[in-house]
Amino acid sequence: MSNTASTLSSADRAAPHLISAAAPPSLRLMLALEDFEAPARRYIPRPIYGYVSGGVERNVTLNWNRSVFDDLALVPRMLINVSQRSQKTQLFGRSYDSPFGISPMGGTSLAAFQGDLALATAAATRNIPMILSGASLTPLETVRQAAPNHTWFQAYLPGETQAITELVERVAIAGYDTLVLTVDIPVGSNRENNVRNGYNAPLRPNLRLALQCLARPSWLIGTALRTYFTQGMPHFENMGKRTPLVSSTAVRERANRDHLNWEHVALMRRLWKGKLVIKGILDKRDAVIAREHGCDGIIVSNHGGRQLDSASSPLRVLPGIVAAAGDMTVMMDSGIRRGTDALKALALGAKFVFVGRPMLYAAAVAGETGVRHAIRLLHYEIDRDMAMLGANSISEISREMLMDARGLDTYGLR
């Protein structure tokens, strides 16, 4: 894809439904990212769907992540020639066709057959970045080989010099150029929904789990058994000791994450020669410290509402963080579902945004084809929204295009 004008025909621009009409029959009613969730829920067993979709405790932050976008209204300009619009975006020395990428998500290949590879290859095809989760079931080397120029790696690390050194060396040898450290998980969160749904990591074999898997025969055959007979028992591959996905006794390594601190970030900066990104920042003071430690970028994030309930939505704190970050690249995730959501975040100063759950649902529904379709839907929405806002480029998306929808001006816009 070279630019928006060359990849979307005049017919596509005039009639959005033609984009879905060109998709495989099973995807033609997928008109927006939200449309992938219902069929994914019918496909994925309840424990796994609950793990993917749920937040933490009362889901306050999870709900805020969506509702916060409605606090902002768009103010379009008229009679501007927008026929040459393009959403190409420069990020860390690369040019991407859209200002969004795919967030890191653990368990993707549990919900969808070879889900990590489906996300990575679809992202490469559509020329956007995908961040591979450290909690993935596919070796980081395999994913990087499948999409060498579009995959970043996200790490969960303990506060231990040896573990950090070994992981950084492994990621470098695999050829990654961007390493993302997630910092908002000093301890495990209180995901009560996982207990209620019977989800564990690793999965504990029992009658309840067996019955729930049998209730989703398409997933059982198309994902679980297909994976087992083609690849063997899946393992958590990228978090120190390999841990089987299903075990009555095994435990994933999570120790000493509460020891992780800025000294370890300094160590990573000395060891890692590529781009270093910190994910999980919500306080502008931490953005300043990240910049002082030589980080190339930060992702403003609350872990998709899955860690601290009542933690602020990234969009609310984004303007202050952008102001404090200086020339460091500021990105954002959590809650983005529409082109207007992405543009609101960009207008508040984010350089780039990332989308999580909808891409996983798309992978569950239709593999790589589903993810490509989801990416195209969001790409088209941004194109159309840019036209109606009166913008030809992402650089033209600014705070002047926003106002507080509640008349409170809490964002300092007008």
C-alpha positions as CSV (number, residue, x, y, z in Angstrom):
1,M,0.0,0.0,0.0
2,S,1.5,3.3,-1.0
3,N,-1.0,5.9,0.2
4,T,-4.7,6.3,0.7
5,A,-5.5,7.8,-2.6
6,S,-3.9,4.9,-4.5
7,T,-5.3,2.1,-2.4
8,L,-8.9,3.2,-2.2
9,S,-10.8,3.6,-5.4
10,S,-13.2,6.4,-6.1
11,A,-16.0,3.8,-5.8
12,D,-14.8,2.7,-2.4
13,R,-14.7,6.3,-1.2
14,A,-18.1,7.1,-2.5
15,A,-19.7,3.9,-1.1
16,P,-18.2,2.5,2.1
17,H,-20.3,-0.7,1.8
18,L,-18.2,-1.7,-1.2
19,I,-15.3,-2.4,1.0
20,S,-17.2,-5.2,2.8
21,A,-18.8,-6.3,-0.5
22,A,-15.3,-7.1,-1.7
23,A,-14.5,-9.2,1.4
24,P,-15.2,-13.0,1.7
25,P,-18.9,-13.8,2.2
26,S,-18.3,-14.7,5.8
27,L,-17.0,-11.2,6.5
28,R,-19.4,-9.1,4.5
29,L,-21.5,-8.2,7.6
30,M,-18.3,-7.1,9.4
31,L,-18.7,-3.4,8.8
32,A,-16.8,-2.1,11.8
33,L,-14.4,-3.4,14.4
34,E,-17.2,-3.9,16.9
35,D,-18.8,-6.4,14.6
36,F,-16.1,-9.1,15.1
37,E,-16.8,-9.5,18.8
38,A,-20.2,-11.3,18.6
39,P,-19.1,-14.1,16.2
40,A,-15.8,-14.4,18.2
41,R,-17.8,-14.9,21.4
42,R,-19.8,-17.7,19.7
43,Y,-16.6,-19.3,18.5
44,I,-14.3,-19.1,21.5
45,P,-15.0,-21.2,24.7
46,R,-16.3,-19.2,27.6
47,P,-13.2,-19.2,29.8
48,I,-11.0,-18.0,27.0
49,Y,-13.4,-15.4,25.8
50,G,-13.8,-14.1,29.3
51,Y,-10.1,-13.8,29.7
52,V,-9.8,-11.9,26.4
53,S,-12.8,-9.6,26.9
54,G,-12.7,-8.9,30.6
55,G,-11.2,-6.2,32.6
56,V,-10.6,-6.3,36.4
57,E,-12.8,-6.0,39.5
58,R,-15.9,-3.8,38.5
59,N,-14.6,-3.1,35.0
60,V,-14.6,0.7,35.8
61,T,-11.5,1.4,33.8
62,L,-12.5,-1.0,31.0
63,N,-15.8,1.0,30.5
64,W,-14.0,4.4,30.8
65,N,-11.7,3.4,28.0
66,R,-14.7,3.5,25.6
67,S,-16.9,6.2,27.2
68,V,-14.0,8.8,27.3
69,F,-14.0,9.2,23.6
70,D,-17.6,10.5,23.7
71,D,-16.5,13.3,25.9
72,L,-14.8,14.9,22.9
73,A,-16.6,16.3,19.9
74,L,-15.1,16.9,16.5
75,V,-15.2,20.3,14.8
76,P,-14.8,19.9,11.0
77,R,-13.7,22.6,8.5
78,M,-15.5,22.9,5.1
79,L,-14.7,23.7,1.5
80,I,-11.2,22.3,1.7
81,N,-9.8,20.3,-1.2
82,V,-9.1,16.9,0.5
83,S,-8.6,14.9,-2.7
84,Q,-4.9,14.2,-2.0
85,R,-5.3,13.0,1.5
86,S,-3.0,10.3,2.9
87,Q,-2.7,8.8,6.4
88,K,0.9,7.7,5.9
89,T,2.8,8.1,9.2
90,Q,6.5,8.1,10.0
91,L,7.4,6.2,13.2
92,F,10.9,5.3,14.3
93,G,12.3,5.8,10.8
94,R,9.7,3.7,9.0
95,S,6.8,4.8,7.0
96,Y,3.5,3.1,7.7
97,D,0.3,3.3,5.7
98,S,-1.9,4.0,8.7
99,P,-1.4,5.7,12.0
100,F,-2.3,2.6,14.0
101,G,-0.9,-0.8,14.8
102,I,-1.8,-3.9,16.7
103,S,-1.3,-4.1,20.5
104,P,0.4,-7.0,22.2
105,M,-2.0,-9.6,23.4
106,G,-1.2,-12.8,25.3
107,G,-3.2,-15.9,24.4
108,T,-3.9,-14.9,20.8
109,S,-3.0,-18.3,19.5
110,L,-5.3,-19.8,22.2
111,A,-8.3,-18.0,20.7
112,A,-7.3,-18.3,17.0
113,F,-5.3,-20.9,15.1
114,Q,-1.7,-19.5,14.9
115,G,-3.2,-16.2,16.0
116,D,0.2,-14.6,16.6
117,L,1.2,-15.3,13.0
118,A,-2.1,-14.2,11.7
119,L,-1.8,-10.8,13.3
120,A,1.8,-10.4,12.2
121,T,1.4,-11.3,8.6
122,A,-1.8,-9.3,8.2
123,A,-0.1,-6.3,9.7
124,A,2.8,-6.7,7.3
125,T,0.5,-7.0,4.3
126,R,-1.3,-3.8,5.3
127,N,2.0,-2.1,6.3
128,I,1.3,-1.4,9.9
129,P,3.3,-2.6,13.0
130,M,2.3,-5.5,15.3
131,I,3.6,-5.9,18.8
132,L,4.2,-9.5,19.8
133,S,3.3,-10.2,23.4
134,G,5.7,-11.7,25.8
135,A,2.8,-13.9,26.9
136,S,2.4,-15.3,23.4
137,L,2.4,-19.0,22.5
138,T,4.6,-18.6,19.4
139,P,8.4,-18.3,19.7
140,L,9.4,-14.7,19.1
141,E,11.9,-15.9,16.4
142,T,9.1,-17.5,14.4
143,V,7.0,-14.4,14.3
144,R,9.8,-12.1,13.5
145,Q,10.8,-14.3,10.6
146,A,7.2,-14.2,9.3
147,A,7.0,-10.4,9.4
148,P,10.6,-9.1,9.7
149,N,9.9,-5.4,9.1
150,H,6.7,-5.0,10.9
151,T,6.9,-6.8,14.3
152,W,8.0,-5.4,17.6
153,F,8.5,-7.4,20.8
154,Q,6.9,-6.6,24.1
155,A,8.5,-8.0,27.3
156,Y,7.2,-8.8,30.8
157,L,10.4,-8.8,32.9
158,P,11.3,-9.4,36.5
159,G,13.6,-7.0,38.3
160,E,16.6,-9.3,37.8
161,T,19.7,-8.5,35.8
162,Q,20.3,-11.9,34.4
163,A,16.7,-12.4,33.2
164,I,16.7,-9.0,31.6
165,T,20.1,-9.5,29.9
166,E,19.1,-12.9,28.5
167,L,15.9,-11.6,27.1
168,V,17.4,-8.6,25.5
169,E,20.1,-10.7,23.9
170,R,17.5,-13.2,22.6
171,V,15.4,-10.4,21.1
172,A,18.4,-8.8,19.4
173,I,19.6,-12.1,17.9
174,A,16.1,-12.7,16.5
175,G,16.5,-9.4,14.6
176,Y,13.9,-7.2,16.3
177,D,14.6,-3.4,16.1
178,T,11.9,-2.2,18.6
179,L,11.6,-3.6,22.2
180,V,8.6,-2.7,24.3
181,L,8.8,-3.0,28.1
182,T,5.4,-3.2,29.8
183,V,5.7,-1.7,33.3
184,D,2.1,-1.7,34.7
185,I,2.1,-5.2,36.1
186,P,4.2,-5.2,39.4
187,V,1.7,-7.8,40.7
188,G,-1.1,-9.8,39.2
189,S,-4.4,-8.0,39.0
190,N,-7.7,-9.1,40.6
191,R,-9.4,-10.5,37.5
192,E,-12.4,-12.0,39.2
193,N,-14.0,-12.7,35.8
194,N,-11.2,-15.3,35.2
195,V,-12.2,-17.2,38.4
196,R,-15.9,-17.1,37.6
197,N,-15.2,-18.3,34.0
198,G,-12.8,-21.0,35.0
199,Y,-9.8,-19.6,33.3
200,N,-6.2,-20.3,34.4
201,A,-2.8,-19.8,32.8
202,P,-1.7,-22.6,32.3
203,L,-5.2,-24.1,31.8
204,R,-6.1,-26.7,34.4
205,P,-7.6,-29.8,32.9
206,N,-11.0,-30.6,34.5
207,L,-14.5,-31.6,33.6
208,R,-15.8,-28.0,33.5
209,L,-13.1,-26.9,31.1
210,A,-13.7,-30.0,28.9
211,L,-17.5,-29.4,28.7
212,Q,-16.9,-25.7,27.8
213,C,-14.5,-26.6,25.0
214,L,-16.9,-29.3,23.7
215,A,-19.6,-26.6,23.6
216,R,-17.5,-24.8,20.9
217,P,-16.8,-27.6,18.4
218,S,-15.6,-25.3,15.7
219,W,-12.9,-23.9,18.0
220,L,-12.1,-27.4,19.4
221,I,-11.5,-28.7,15.9
222,G,-10.3,-25.6,14.1
223,T,-8.0,-24.2,16.8
224,A,-7.3,-26.6,19.7
225,L,-7.0,-30.0,17.9
226,R,-5.5,-28.4,14.7
227,T,-2.8,-26.8,16.8
228,Y,-2.1,-30.0,18.8
229,F,-1.8,-32.3,15.8
230,T,0.3,-29.8,13.7
231,Q,2.5,-28.3,16.4
232,G,2.1,-30.4,19.5
233,M,1.2,-29.0,22.9
234,P,1.5,-25.1,22.9
235,H,3.8,-23.5,25.4
236,F,4.3,-20.0,26.7
237,E,7.5,-19.5,24.7
238,N,8.9,-16.0,25.5
239,M,8.8,-15.6,29.3
240,G,11.9,-17.4,30.6
241,K,11.2,-21.1,31.2
242,R,8.9,-22.7,28.6
243,T,5.6,-23.5,30.3
244,P,2.9,-25.8,28.7
245,L,-0.5,-24.2,27.9
246,V,-2.3,-27.1,29.7
247,S,-1.0,-28.5,32.9
248,S,-2.3,-29.5,36.3
249,T,0.9,-28.4,38.1
250,A,2.9,-26.0,36.0
251,V,3.2,-22.3,36.9
252,R,4.1,-19.4,34.6
253,E,7.1,-17.4,35.7
254,R,5.9,-14.1,37.3
255,A,8.3,-13.8,40.2
256,N,10.0,-10.5,41.2
257,R,8.1,-8.2,38.8
258,D,7.5,-6.0,41.8
259,H,11.3,-5.5,41.9
260,L,11.4,-3.9,38.5
261,N,12.4,-0.2,38.6
262,W,14.1,2.6,36.6
263,E,17.5,1.1,37.3
264,H,16.5,-1.9,35.2
265,V,15.3,0.4,32.4
266,A,18.8,2.0,32.5
267,L,20.3,-1.5,32.2
268,M,18.0,-2.2,29.2
269,R,19.0,1.1,27.6
270,R,22.7,0.1,27.9
271,L,22.1,-3.4,26.5
272,W,19.6,-2.7,23.8
273,K,20.8,-0.9,20.6
274,G,17.4,-0.6,18.9
275,K,14.3,1.5,19.8
276,L,13.2,1.2,23.4
277,V,9.6,1.8,24.3
278,I,7.9,1.9,27.7
279,K,4.3,0.8,27.8
280,G,1.9,1.5,30.6
281,I,2.6,5.1,31.4
282,L,-0.2,7.2,32.8
283,D,1.6,9.9,34.8
284,K,3.5,12.7,33.1
285,R,6.2,12.5,35.7
286,D,7.0,8.9,34.5
287,A,7.1,10.2,30.9
288,V,9.8,12.7,32.0
289,I,11.8,9.9,33.7
290,A,11.5,7.7,30.6
291,R,12.8,10.5,28.4
292,E,15.7,11.1,30.8
293,H,16.6,7.4,30.7
294,G,16.9,7.6,26.9
295,C,13.7,5.8,25.9
296,D,12.7,6.4,22.3
297,G,9.0,6.3,23.0
298,I,6.2,5.5,25.5
299,I,2.8,4.0,25.0
300,V,0.2,5.7,27.2
301,S,-1.9,2.7,28.4
302,N,-3.8,1.2,31.3
303,H,-3.4,-2.3,29.9
304,G,-6.8,-2.3,28.3
305,G,-8.5,-1.9,31.7
306,R,-7.0,-5.2,33.0
307,Q,-4.7,-4.1,35.8
308,L,-5.7,-1.3,38.3
309,D,-9.5,-0.7,38.3
310,S,-10.3,3.0,38.3
311,A,-7.0,3.8,36.7
312,S,-7.4,6.8,34.4
313,S,-8.2,6.3,30.7
314,P,-5.1,7.1,28.6
315,L,-7.0,9.7,26.6
316,R,-7.6,11.8,29.7
317,V,-4.0,12.1,30.6
318,L,-2.6,12.1,27.1
319,P,-2.3,15.9,26.6
320,G,-0.3,16.4,29.8
321,I,2.0,13.5,28.9
322,V,2.6,14.9,25.4
323,A,3.5,18.3,26.9
324,A,6.0,16.7,29.3
325,A,7.5,14.2,26.9
326,G,9.4,16.8,24.8
327,D,10.7,15.2,21.6
328,M,10.1,11.6,22.8
329,T,7.5,9.7,20.7
330,V,4.2,9.4,22.5
331,M,1.8,6.6,21.5
332,M,-1.5,5.4,23.0
333,D,-3.7,2.3,23.3
334,S,-6.9,1.2,25.2
335,G,-10.4,1.6,23.9
336,I,-9.9,2.6,20.2
337,R,-12.6,1.1,18.0
338,R,-13.4,3.7,15.4
339,G,-11.5,6.0,13.0
340,T,-12.8,9.0,15.0
341,D,-11.3,7.5,18.2
342,A,-7.9,7.2,16.5
343,L,-8.2,10.8,15.2
344,K,-9.2,12.2,18.6
345,A,-6.1,10.6,20.2
346,L,-3.9,12.0,17.4
347,A,-5.5,15.4,17.8
348,L,-4.5,15.3,21.5
349,G,-0.9,14.7,20.5
350,A,-0.4,11.0,20.1
351,K,2.0,10.1,17.3
352,F,0.4,6.7,16.8
353,V,-2.3,4.4,18.3
354,F,-2.6,0.7,18.9
355,V,-5.7,-1.5,18.7
356,G,-6.1,-4.7,20.7
357,R,-9.1,-6.9,21.3
358,P,-10.9,-6.3,17.9
359,M,-7.9,-7.6,16.0
360,L,-7.8,-10.7,18.1
361,Y,-11.6,-11.3,17.5
362,A,-11.0,-10.8,13.8
363,A,-8.2,-13.5,14.0
364,A,-10.6,-15.9,15.8
365,V,-13.3,-15.3,13.2
366,A,-11.3,-15.6,10.0
367,G,-7.6,-15.9,10.7
368,E,-5.2,-13.6,8.7
369,T,-8.0,-12.8,6.3
370,G,-10.2,-11.5,9.1
371,V,-7.4,-9.3,10.5
372,R,-6.6,-7.9,7.1
373,H,-10.3,-7.0,6.7
374,A,-10.4,-5.4,10.2
375,I,-7.3,-3.3,9.4
376,R,-8.8,-2.2,6.1
377,L,-12.1,-1.2,7.8
378,L,-10.3,1.0,10.3
379,H,-8.0,2.4,7.6
380,Y,-11.0,3.4,5.5
381,E,-12.8,5.0,8.4
382,I,-9.8,7.2,9.1
383,D,-9.7,8.1,5.4
384,R,-13.3,9.1,5.3
385,D,-13.2,10.9,8.7
386,M,-10.1,12.9,7.5
387,A,-12.0,14.0,4.4
388,M,-15.0,15.2,6.5
389,L,-12.7,17.0,9.0
390,G,-11.0,18.8,6.2
391,A,-7.5,17.2,6.5
392,N,-5.2,15.9,3.9
393,S,-2.5,14.5,6.2
394,I,-2.2,13.2,9.7
395,S,0.0,16.2,10.6
396,E,-3.1,18.4,10.0
397,I,-5.1,16.6,12.7
398,S,-4.9,19.1,15.6
399,R,-6.5,20.1,18.9
400,E,-8.4,22.9,17.0
401,M,-10.5,20.1,15.6
402,L,-11.8,19.1,19.0
403,M,-14.1,20.6,21.6
404,D,-15.3,19.2,24.9
405,A,-18.7,17.6,24.1
406,R,-19.9,18.3,27.7
407,G,-19.1,22.0,27.6
408,L,-16.6,21.6,30.5
409,D,-13.4,22.1,28.6
410,T,-11.5,19.7,30.9
411,Y,-9.0,19.1,28.1
412,G,-8.2,22.8,27.8
413,L,-9.3,22.9,24.2
414,R,-11.3,26.1,23.9
